[in-house]
Amino acid sequence: MDTPSRLILPAAPSLVTAHGRAALLDPDGELRHLTVAEARAALRDLPPPLVVHEAATLQRLDLSIPVLDLLDLFAFVMPAVTAAPTPSGLARALDFDPPATIEAAAALLPDIAIALLGRLDQSASLPMNRRAAGLAALMGEAGWPWAKPVAAALGQPAARPDRAALRLGMILPEWQEEAPRPPPSSYPVPQDAARGRLADLLGGGAEQRPAQSDYASAATAAFAPPAAEGVPHCVLAEAGTGTGKTLGYLAPASLWAERNQGSVWISTYTRHLQRQIEQESARLEPDPARRRRRVVLRKGRENYLCLLNFEDAAAGARGYNLVALGLIARWALASSDHDIAGGDLPGWFAELFGAGLLPQIADRRGECIHSACPHWKRCTIEHVIRRARGADLVIANHALVMAQAVWGGLDDSSVPTRYVFDEGHHLFDAADSAFAAELSGASMAELRRWLLGAEGGRSRARGLARRLEDLVAADERLAAPLDALRAAARVLPGATMLARLGEPTAALDQIGPGAAEAFLTALAAQARARATAAERESNLDIEADLYPAEPELAAAASDLARDLARLEAPLTSLRERLAARLDEEAGTIDSTERQRIEAAIRSLKRRALDPVASWRRMLAAVNEAPPEPGERPFHVLFIRQGRDIALLSHLLDPTEAFADAVASRAHGLLITSATLRDRTTAMDDVEQDAEWQRAESRTGATHLAAPAIRAAFASPFDYPAQTRIFIVRDNLRETPEALASAFRALFLASGGGALGLFTAIARLRAVHARIAPALDAANIPLFAQHVDAMNNATLVDSFRAEQNACLLGTDAMRDGVDIPGNALRLVVFERTPWPRPDILHRVRRTHLSHGDPKTYDDAIVRLRLRQGFGRLIRRAGDRGVFVLLDRAFPSRLESAFPTGVTVSRQGLAETVAAVREFFAADRASA
């Protein structure tokens, strides 16, 4: 590629690494294929090379050298644009043909660099580039190697460092206050109107899906007006993969919002699906500006950029922290919502600059000072909150919805009346997390930090007194409870104690002298005393029953409960004094000050009073009489010891709390998923009813005042023609070599496009080390969770971008991978995904299994298998193979798979041949 004279590309080699080898294009244009040892030797005599993803590239060489990472340049030139962090990912983002080999990738890197600099050259006059050259110069002072090429591309090679480019509080737009939205009306959504809206969303040339139209029609029942207090309309809708449920529920939801001038909250379990639903909403409103007003993606506050925390971080930033903040400043100018966790900030950003940076510049739970913040009128979080108040559709997640319901509104009093819960099969797990409680060293230290702020070290955390200093200045009666609170908070363990928790267990008796430390020591002692020798010698967490509690633990619990009561008293006084001021000055206090005080009251309750009250209840339970064997508990309490020590409390059935706090307070809700029911066989009417009842139990619908409306829609896919299922009957568990040989042979037979799922990280790593060289020799990229220096989202993006890659992962990959097409065509389970046999599972299978614990376990496995199998076929033209490497897999679990698909049990050699034959036609046609 010819380089324009204005663009300066450093005289650098290009480096692309794979497992056991590397491709190096030296500055003279010679392309070399090297072993790891040869690459390490060659790089010693060369300038810093061009690479894509420094950590992953150098990890494969076990090397630490300066590099020019093209991801840095991409983040500066194309902020708020996501791309897979591989040469192929950047090639696609810049409209190049993706390279087929690592040698082609190395040859392409200089062209990618020139293309990126060329984009700056063409856009130098845009408003967002007004301070770009000065920002690049500032980053150059901190050691950023792209500073001079960037400044030259912008036409300002002599630009001076400009710290003003980091002052986001002066650059971003202000939000404008609007009148509260009136309550919605209650008009229903006619079924024919929902079908019509769906047809409009699909467009005239869309594939006809009768089940999708029927689904939209059935979903309208969730939007009918309520007939009685506390009796919501609940629709359980199981929609097989390919039904098109997202547009199926967007049709009636958008109609209800328009007809009634209200908001529908659409909740899902994963960030990925939140973004996917947002993308589908483009069909609803093609104009981006109007869509931004009508559809808002909402997460918890800790997911968003905090301007005050960013300002604090930038004030003292040096070195590559300053470089990272410079790239964040570029991103903030272009971001649609300033979501730093799963939004339009690339997921690989934290991998380049360390996982600790983003939490420092995000909002921290309960620390926002609201109207007292100098950046409040430009606050990125307040922007999102205010947009959500007036939106037709709010795309949220289960955790946020439950927190909002529990606390009566996270940031205001608006709680929606209409919900759609996508991925409804995860409601049990989401409720379990939302309504659980933890009394641990980390949770107590976190509360101490929230109350007292930084106590030495490099932390900039503000304590409660500093956050409330403007309110204390206006009301001196707050000073006394604040002083008492500072003294009482010192009963909580601090960061020093947490560091000691990570020391060898033999030192546990020296954790510290306070009641909190004594309690943690007693917890650990009881856990280790009741563990097996194998558990104590392993690196895994130890779990132990709380009951019967040892006398030392019971006494320590009583002492800690007394200390927490002393802490609770000034917290209560402070909150009551703030509330009294609102009452006393009701006629004179301005709205900004009122909002500030209300926010402080909410924070005190949620971040301090609620946890302390919960901890005191747990400590009281330690001294209660243990439940009788077989007695059904309401809470399940147990001890976990690992890097931290914790007393954990879970509800036996968390969906009961979900139904009480969320579902019963709504007017209507649609709970939908491809896997609501556990189909055990070809069921008759009685068996179908039983499966629906179990689905109602898992989603909380059984706890509602009126029965749920049930609807099921089969997948339109021809699974017998599009898929194959194999259970390998060879014994592959004896050695890691045998298991690795199976993965290697299967991945090579499919030519890549494979997802390997493991139930243990150790086995995943063992297999990865043994199969990487063979896959690399076949030019099949291999990515692995817990091995590669990438987070899960980056691994999935890289896997998708490379087309013929393979990915190894654990449970998170089973539910979090959504890749239509040929890029995912083989799923291999390392063994049957039985539930983890821990204490919580033991109690639940005893009391929630309706007398049949085996059926309870089987249902969990079948749902996991259905989720794994469901990764394969996402579109009508997809083809795929599912393989389970477990000869002991029970035939009763085969009902997890679609009806009509033959489950073949055969040896590994026959399975490999069948996989190769199945994909041979696809390769021939390609």
LINDAGI-V229626 format. One record per residue. N is the residue number from 0. RES is the residue in one small letter. PHI is phi in whole degrees, 0 to 359 (* if undefined). OMEGA is omega as a letter, one per 20 degrees, with the letter a starting at -180 (999 if undefined). NEAR is the number of other ideal C-beta (glycine too) atoms within 12 Angstrom. Layout:
N:RES:PHI:OMEGA:NEAR
N:RES:PHI:OMEGA:NEAR
//
This chain:
0:m:*:r:18
1:d:288:a:11
2:t:262:r:21
3:p:303:a:19
4:s:300:a:12
5:r:284:a:22
6:l:267:r:33
7:i:246:r:27
8:l:251:a:34
9:p:304:r:31
10:a:286:a:21
11:a:229:r:33
12:p:289:r:36
13:s:244:a:45
14:l:231:r:50
15:v:229:a:45
16:t:249:r:44
17:a:227:a:38
18:h:283:r:33
19:g:90:a:25
20:r:203:a:30
21:a:209:r:38
22:a:245:a:38
23:l:230:r:40
24:l:258:a:36
25:d:279:a:26
26:p:300:r:22
27:d:275:r:12
28:g:94:r:14
29:e:276:a:18
30:l:261:a:26
31:r:241:r:27
32:h:256:a:26
33:l:234:r:31
34:t:283:r:22
35:v:300:a:28
36:a:297:r:16
37:e:294:r:19
38:a:294:r:36
39:r:299:a:24
40:a:292:a:17
41:a:294:a:28
42:l:288:r:32
43:r:296:a:16
44:d:254:a:14
45:l:240:r:29
46:p:292:r:21
47:p:306:a:28
48:p:273:r:41
49:l:286:r:46
50:v:220:r:47
51:v:238:a:47
52:h:71:a:46
53:e:306:a:35
54:a:298:a:30
55:a:291:a:37
56:t:295:a:45
57:l:283:r:29
58:q:300:a:22
59:r:290:r:36
60:l:259:a:34
61:d:51:a:16
62:l:223:r:26
63:s:229:a:14
64:i:219:r:25
65:p:294:r:22
66:v:220:r:36
67:l:251:a:39
68:d:277:r:42
69:l:294:r:50
70:l:293:r:47
71:d:303:a:43
72:l:295:r:46
73:f:300:a:43
74:a:295:r:44
75:f:283:a:48
76:v:283:a:43
77:m:236:a:31
78:p:295:r:36
79:a:64:r:30
80:v:244:a:27
81:t:261:r:36
82:a:208:r:39
83:a:297:a:38
84:p:278:r:44
85:t:224:r:43
86:p:304:r:49
87:s:294:r:37
88:g:297:r:39
89:l:292:r:44
90:a:300:r:32
91:r:296:a:25
92:a:297:a:30
93:l:251:r:30
94:d:66:r:13
95:f:268:r:26
96:d:289:a:14
97:p:295:a:29
98:p:291:a:32
99:a:269:a:19
100:t:224:r:26
101:i:290:r:40
102:e:293:r:27
103:a:296:r:24
104:a:295:r:42
105:a:298:r:39
106:a:292:a:31
107:l:276:a:36
108:l:303:r:47
109:p:300:r:36
110:d:294:r:31
111:i:297:r:43
112:a:299:r:44
113:i:296:r:30
114:a:296:r:32
115:l:293:r:41
116:l:296:r:40
117:g:297:r:31
118:r:295:r:30
119:l:296:r:38
120:d:302:a:30
121:q:281:a:19
122:s:245:a:23
123:a:300:a:28
124:s:272:a:14
125:l:292:a:18
126:p:305:a:12
127:m:290:r:27
128:n:261:a:31
129:r:299:a:21
130:r:252:a:33
131:a:296:a:40
132:a:293:r:33
133:g:295:r:29
134:l:294:r:46
135:a:299:r:44
136:a:296:r:30
137:l:298:r:35
138:m:293:r:44
139:g:295:r:29
140:e:300:r:24
141:a:273:r:28
142:g:105:a:21
143:w:286:a:36
144:p:288:a:32
145:w:270:a:42
146:a:300:a:37
147:k:292:r:26
148:p:300:r:37
149:v:292:r:48
150:a:298:r:36
151:a:295:r:30
152:a:297:r:38
153:l:276:r:38
154:g:79:a:24
155:q:227:a:28
156:p:297:a:20
157:a:255:a:16
158:a:300:r:29
159:r:268:r:20
160:p:303:a:25
161:d:230:r:25
162:r:288:r:25
163:a:299:r:19
164:a:293:r:34
165:l:267:a:38
166:r:273:a:26
167:l:295:r:37
168:g:296:r:28
169:m:257:a:20
170:i:257:a:27
171:l:288:a:30
172:p:286:r:18
173:e:275:r:18
174:w:271:a:22
175:q:244:r:13
176:e:289:r:18
177:e:231:r:12
178:a:297:r:9
179:p:301:r:13
180:r:285:r:22
181:p:296:r:13
182:p:296:a:16
183:p:288:r:25
184:s:278:a:17
185:s:232:a:21
186:y:291:r:19
187:p:285:r:27
188:v:251:r:38
189:p:298:a:21
190:q:297:a:24
191:d:293:r:18
192:a:293:r:25
193:a:296:r:37
194:r:297:r:29
195:g:294:r:21
196:r:298:r:33
197:l:300:r:43
198:a:300:r:25
199:d:295:a:22
200:l:295:a:32
201:l:284:a:26
202:g:86:a:13
203:g:294:a:9
204:g:267:a:7
205:a:286:r:16
206:e:296:a:18
207:q:284:r:16
208:r:230:a:28
209:p:304:a:19
210:a:296:r:29
211:q:294:r:36
212:s:293:r:33
213:d:295:r:27
214:y:297:r:42
215:a:300:r:49
216:s:295:a:34
217:a:294:a:38
218:a:294:a:55
219:t:298:a:41
220:a:298:r:33
221:a:287:a:44
222:f:250:r:47
223:a:287:r:30
224:p:293:a:25
225:p:291:a:25
226:a:260:a:15
227:a:211:a:13
228:e:295:r:11
229:g:72:r:17
230:v:236:a:21
231:p:285:r:39
232:h:278:a:38
233:c:240:r:45
234:v:246:r:46
235:l:261:a:42
236:a:234:r:44
237:e:268:a:39
238:a:234:a:41
239:g:302:r:35
240:t:308:r:35
241:g:96:r:32
242:t:294:a:35
243:g:90:a:38
244:k:291:a:50
245:t:300:r:43
246:l:292:r:39
247:g:298:r:44
248:y:265:r:56
249:l:296:a:44
250:a:297:r:46
251:p:291:a:48
252:a:296:a:53
253:s:292:r:42
254:l:296:r:36
255:w:300:a:45
256:a:298:a:38
257:e:290:a:26
258:r:293:a:26
259:n:248:a:30
260:q:53:r:19
261:g:224:a:34
262:s:252:r:36
263:v:250:r:48
264:w:265:r:46
265:i:254:a:53
266:s:245:r:48
267:t:224:a:45
268:y:266:a:34
269:t:243:r:32
270:r:297:a:37
271:h:301:a:31
272:l:289:r:35
273:q:304:r:40
274:r:293:a:31
275:q:295:r:29
276:i:295:r:41
277:e:300:r:38
278:q:295:r:21
279:e:295:a:33
280:s:293:r:38
281:a:298:r:22
282:r:291:a:25
283:l:288:a:36
284:e:215:a:25
285:p:295:a:15
286:d:288:a:13
287:p:301:a:14
288:a:293:r:11
289:r:291:r:15
290:r:295:r:26
291:r:298:r:24
292:r:280:a:20
293:r:273:a:32
294:v:234:a:42
295:v:231:r:34
296:l:267:a:41
297:r:235:r:43
298:k:228:r:40
299:g:292:a:34
300:r:303:a:37
301:e:290:r:28
302:n:272:a:33
303:y:247:r:38
304:l:296:r:45
305:c:256:a:40
306:l:294:r:38
307:l:291:r:34
308:n:293:r:38
309:f:296:r:40
310:e:298:r:32
311:d:299:a:27
312:a:294:a:33
313:a:291:a:35
314:a:298:a:18
315:g:245:a:16
316:a:287:r:30
317:r:222:r:18
318:g:58:a:18
319:y:286:r:24
320:n:296:r:30
321:l:293:r:33
322:v:301:a:38
323:a:299:a:40
324:l:292:r:41
325:g:297:r:46
326:l:291:r:49
327:i:296:r:46
328:a:299:r:46
329:r:297:a:41
330:w:296:a:39
331:a:298:r:44
332:l:290:a:32
333:a:251:a:30
334:s:293:r:29
335:s:281:a:29
336:d:215:r:37
337:h:62:r:41
338:d:275:a:39
339:i:266:a:40
340:a:232:r:33
341:g:92:r:36
342:g:267:a:36
343:d:268:r:30
344:l:278:a:40
345:p:307:a:43
346:g:298:a:35
347:w:279:a:41
348:f:300:a:42
349:a:295:r:33
350:e:288:r:34
351:l:280:a:40
352:f:239:r:35
353:g:97:a:19
354:a:288:a:20
355:g:279:a:15
356:l:289:a:30
357:l:297:r:40
358:p:300:r:24
359:q:292:a:34
360:i:256:r:42
361:a:270:r:34
362:d:294:r:39
363:r:256:a:32
364:r:307:r:26
365:g:76:a:36
366:e:261:a:40
367:c:296:r:39
368:i:259:r:33
369:h:53:a:38
370:s:293:r:26
371:a:282:a:28
372:c:283:r:31
373:p:295:a:19
374:h:254:a:34
375:w:302:a:30
376:k:288:r:22
377:r:247:a:28
378:c:303:a:36
379:t:295:a:46
380:i:288:r:40
381:e:298:r:36
382:h:303:a:33
383:v:295:a:36
384:i:301:a:36
385:r:290:r:29
386:r:296:a:31
387:a:294:a:38
388:r:298:a:32
389:g:254:a:29
390:a:279:r:38
391:d:285:a:37
392:l:234:r:44
393:v:246:a:41
394:i:264:a:46
395:a:242:r:43
396:n:227:a:38
397:h:303:a:45
398:a:297:a:34
399:l:294:a:40
400:v:300:a:43
401:m:291:r:41
402:a:297:a:34
403:q:297:a:37
404:a:292:a:35
405:v:298:a:25
406:w:262:r:27
407:g:67:a:20
408:g:106:a:23
409:l:287:a:37
410:d:233:r:33
411:d:198:a:22
412:s:268:a:17
413:s:279:r:27
414:v:238:a:31
415:p:292:r:43
416:t:251:a:31
417:r:234:a:48
418:y:230:r:49
419:v:238:r:47
420:f:256:r:49
421:d:282:a:44
422:e:49:a:39
423:g:296:r:46
424:h:292:r:37
425:h:265:a:37
426:l:299:r:47
427:f:301:a:43
428:d:294:r:31
429:a:295:r:37
430:a:293:r:39
431:d:300:r:32
432:s:291:a:25
433:a:292:a:33
434:f:253:r:37
435:a:277:r:31
436:a:227:a:31
437:e:222:r:28
438:l:246:a:45
439:s:219:r:36
440:g:299:a:40
441:a:293:a:28
442:s:292:r:33
443:m:290:r:43
444:a:294:r:34
445:e:295:r:29
446:l:294:r:41
447:r:299:r:37
448:r:298:a:33
449:w:293:a:35
450:l:279:a:43
451:l:257:a:32
452:g:78:a:25
453:a:293:r:20
454:e:235:a:22
455:g:90:a:12
456:g:75:a:13
457:r:259:a:15
458:s:293:r:25
459:r:254:a:25
460:a:298:r:30
461:r:270:r:27
462:g:281:a:26
463:l:299:a:38
464:a:300:r:29
465:r:290:a:24
466:r:292:a:33
467:l:255:a:38
468:e:299:r:21
469:d:291:r:23
470:l:287:r:39
471:v:294:r:27
472:a:298:a:16
473:a:272:a:24
474:d:212:a:28
475:e:295:r:14
476:r:289:r:20
477:l:280:a:33
478:a:296:a:22
479:a:296:r:18
480:p:296:r:33
481:l:293:r:35
482:d:297:r:19
483:a:297:a:24
484:l:293:r:39
485:r:299:r:27
486:a:289:a:20
487:a:291:a:31
488:a:293:a:40
489:r:285:r:24
490:v:287:a:37
491:l:280:r:43
492:p:290:a:39
493:g:252:a:34
494:a:297:a:26
495:t:298:r:20
496:m:295:a:35
497:l:299:r:28
498:a:297:r:19
499:r:291:r:28
500:l:298:a:34
501:g:279:a:20
502:e:281:r:17
503:p:307:a:12
504:t:299:a:26
505:a:299:a:13
506:a:266:a:16
507:l:297:a:28
508:d:285:r:20
509:q:242:a:17
510:i:300:r:34
511:g:168:a:29
512:p:269:a:14
513:g:283:a:27
514:a:296:r:31
515:a:296:r:43
516:e:295:r:33
517:a:295:r:31
518:f:296:r:45
519:l:297:r:42
520:t:297:r:36
521:a:293:r:37
522:l:301:a:48
523:a:298:a:43
524:a:297:r:29
525:q:293:r:35
526:a:298:a:36
527:r:288:r:29
528:a:295:a:24
529:r:263:r:26
530:a:276:r:26
531:t:281:r:15
532:a:299:r:11
533:a:297:r:10
534:e:295:a:21
535:r:294:a:21
536:e:275:a:12
537:s:278:r:15
538:n:266:a:13
539:l:271:r:20
540:d:296:r:26
541:i:256:r:34
542:e:245:r:33
543:a:211:r:34
544:d:292:r:32
545:l:285:a:38
546:y:262:i:29
547:p:283:a:20
548:a:284:r:35
549:e:293:a:28
550:p:304:r:15
551:e:298:r:21
552:l:291:r:36
553:a:299:r:28
554:a:294:r:21
555:a:295:r:34
556:a:296:r:38
557:s:296:r:26
558:d:295:a:27
559:l:293:r:38
560:a:299:r:30
561:r:296:r:23
562:d:295:a:31
563:l:290:r:37
564:a:296:r:23
565:r:293:r:24
566:l:285:a:38
567:e:294:a:33
568:a:297:r:24
569:p:292:r:33
570:l:299:r:38
571:t:296:r:26
572:s:298:a:25
573:l:297:a:42
574:r:295:a:34
575:e:295:r:21
576:r:295:r:32
577:l:296:r:37
578:a:295:r:24
579:a:295:r:19
580:r:297:r:29
581:l:301:a:26
582:d:286:a:16
583:e:293:a:16
584:e:250:a:18
585:a:304:a:15
586:g:274:a:9
587:t:238:a:13
588:i:290:a:22
589:d:280:a:14
590:s:294:a:16
591:t:295:r:18
592:e:294:r:25
593:r:299:r:24
594:q:300:r:28
595:r:297:a:31
596:i:292:r:38
597:e:300:r:28
598:a:296:r:37
599:a:295:r:42
600:i:297:r:33
601:r:298:a:32
602:s:296:r:37
603:l:300:a:38
604:k:290:a:28
605:r:285:a:33
606:r:268:a:31
607:a:231:a:41
608:l:295:r:31
609:d:297:r:26
610:p:299:a:34
611:v:297:r:41
612:a:297:r:23
613:s:296:r:30
614:w:297:a:38
615:r:295:r:28
616:r:295:r:25
617:m:294:r:37
618:l:293:r:38
619:a:296:a:26
620:a:294:r:32
621:v:301:a:38
622:n:267:r:26
623:e:280:r:21
624:a:295:a:13
625:p:296:r:18
626:p:295:r:22
627:e:291:r:10
628:p:305:a:12
629:g:85:r:10
630:e:288:a:15
631:r:284:a:17
632:p:272:r:30
633:f:271:r:21
634:h:246:r:31
635:v:245:a:38
636:l:249:r:42
637:f:204:a:36
638:i:252:r:43
639:r:228:r:37
640:q:236:r:36
641:g:214:r:26
642:r:290:r:21
643:d:235:r:32
644:i:238:a:45
645:a:216:r:35
646:l:258:a:47
647:l:248:r:38
648:s:230:r:36
649:h:237:r:34
650:l:290:r:32
651:l:302:r:31
652:d:236:a:32
653:p:291:r:38
654:t:291:r:41
655:e:295:r:29
656:a:292:r:31
657:f:300:a:46
658:a:297:a:37
659:d:288:a:25
660:a:274:a:27
661:v:241:a:46
662:a:296:a:45
663:s:290:r:31
664:r:269:r:30
665:a:274:r:38
666:h:265:a:36
667:g:196:r:44
668:l:212:r:48
669:l:250:r:51
670:i:249:a:52
671:t:222:r:50
672:s:186:r:41
673:a:280:a:39
674:t:225:r:38
675:l:283:a:42
676:r:260:r:38
677:d:253:a:37
678:r:281:a:33
679:t:271:a:25
680:t:207:r:20
681:a:288:a:14
682:m:270:r:19
683:d:275:a:11
684:d:297:a:10
685:v:294:a:11
686:e:293:r:18
687:q:298:r:21
688:d:299:r:16
689:a:296:r:23
690:e:291:r:32
691:w:296:r:30
692:q:297:r:23
693:r:293:r:35
694:a:296:r:37
695:e:295:r:33
696:s:293:a:34
697:r:289:a:42
698:t:256:a:47
699:g:89:a:41
700:a:297:a:40
701:t:294:a:28
702:h:268:a:29
703:l:274:a:34
704:a:290:a:22
705:a:239:a:26
706:p:296:r:19
707:a:285:r:38
708:i:275:a:29
709:r:256:r:26
710:a:210:r:34
711:a:224:a:30
712:f:225:a:33
713:a:285:r:25
714:s:295:r:38
715:p:279:a:28
716:f:283:r:33
717:d:267:a:19
718:y:299:r:32
719:p:301:r:18
720:a:275:a:18
721:q:266:a:30
722:t:223:r:34
723:r:224:r:37
724:i:231:a:40
725:f:230:r:41
726:i:251:a:35
727:v:279:a:40
728:r:265:r:24
729:d:288:r:27
730:n:276:a:17
731:l:254:a:34
732:r:271:a:21
733:e:295:a:12
734:t:221:r:15
735:p:299:a:25
736:e:296:a:18
737:a:294:r:24
738:l:295:r:39
739:a:296:a:34
740:s:297:r:26
741:a:293:r:43
742:f:299:a:48
743:r:299:a:36
744:a:294:a:35
745:l:292:a:48
746:f:295:r:43
747:l:291:a:30
748:a:295:r:37
749:s:275:a:44
750:g:71:a:30
751:g:95:a:34
752:g:64:a:43
753:a:239:r:49
754:l:242:r:50
755:g:256:a:49
756:l:246:a:44
757:f:238:r:36
758:t:261:r:30
759:a:215:a:24
760:i:295:a:22
761:a:299:r:20
762:r:291:r:32
763:l:301:a:36
764:r:295:r:24
765:a:296:r:26
766:v:293:a:42
767:h:303:a:36
768:a:299:a:25
769:r:272:a:28
770:i:257:a:38
771:a:302:a:33
772:p:299:a:22
773:a:293:r:25
774:l:292:r:41
775:d:296:r:32
776:a:297:r:19
777:a:269:r:25
778:n:62:r:27
779:i:248:r:36
780:p:298:r:44
781:l:236:r:45
782:f:243:a:44
783:a:211:r:41
784:q:296:r:35
785:h:67:r:27
786:v:233:a:29
787:d:286:a:36
788:a:278:a:27
789:m:218:r:38
790:n:278:a:33
791:n:299:a:33
792:a:297:r:34
793:t:293:r:35
794:l:299:a:41
795:v:294:r:40
796:d:298:r:38
797:s:293:r:43
798:f:303:a:43
799:r:295:a:37
800:a:291:a:34
801:e:275:r:40
802:q:67:a:31
803:n:253:a:35
804:a:275:r:43
805:c:233:a:46
806:l:224:r:50
807:l:251:a:47
808:g:203:r:43
809:t:246:a:33
810:d:305:a:28
811:a:299:r:27
812:m:283:a:42
813:r:296:a:36
814:d:261:a:33
815:g:256:a:34
816:v:255:r:39
817:d:229:a:36
818:i:229:r:37
819:p:292:r:25
820:g:91:a:23
821:n:282:a:30
822:a:295:r:37
823:l:230:a:42
824:r:231:r:42
825:l:220:r:49
826:v:241:a:46
827:v:238:r:52
828:f:268:a:46
829:e:291:r:41
830:r:195:a:31
831:t:299:a:30
832:p:278:r:34
833:w:296:r:28
834:p:295:r:26
835:r:295:a:22
836:p:278:a:16
837:d:260:a:24
838:i:295:a:29
839:l:299:r:32
840:h:294:r:25
841:r:302:a:23
842:v:290:a:34
843:r:291:a:34
844:r:292:r:28
845:t:287:a:24
846:h:254:a:25
847:l:247:a:33
848:s:264:a:25
849:h:55:r:18
850:g:86:a:12
851:d:226:a:16
852:p:302:a:21
853:k:297:r:19
854:t:297:r:22
855:y:298:r:28
856:d:296:a:29
857:d:300:a:32
858:a:297:r:39
859:i:296:a:35
860:v:296:a:34
861:r:298:r:35
862:l:295:r:40
863:r:292:r:35
864:l:295:r:40
865:r:296:r:38
866:q:295:r:38
867:g:295:r:40
868:f:297:a:45
869:g:294:r:40
870:r:291:a:43
871:l:285:a:45
872:i:248:a:39
873:r:245:r:32
874:r:222:a:23
875:a:299:a:21
876:g:269:a:19
877:d:287:r:30
878:r:225:a:35
879:g:197:a:43
880:v:234:r:43
881:f:246:a:48
882:v:232:r:49
883:l:241:a:43
884:l:265:a:40
885:d:215:a:30
886:r:294:a:25
887:a:272:a:19
888:f:299:a:31
889:p:289:a:22
890:s:295:a:17
891:r:296:a:19
892:l:272:a:35
893:e:294:r:31
894:s:291:r:28
895:a:295:a:38
896:f:266:a:34
897:p:301:r:36
898:t:299:r:20
899:g:99:r:17
900:v:274:a:27
901:t:285:r:20
902:v:262:a:32
903:s:262:r:25
904:r:254:a:25
905:q:204:a:23
906:g:286:a:21
907:l:297:a:32
908:a:300:r:19
909:e:295:a:23
910:t:293:r:37
911:v:299:r:31
912:a:296:r:21
913:a:294:r:29
914:v:296:r:40
915:r:299:a:24
916:e:293:a:18
917:f:299:a:31
918:f:269:a:31
919:a:298:a:17
920:a:296:r:11
921:d:296:a:25
922:r:292:r:19
923:a:294:a:9
924:s:288:r:10
925:a:289:999:15
//
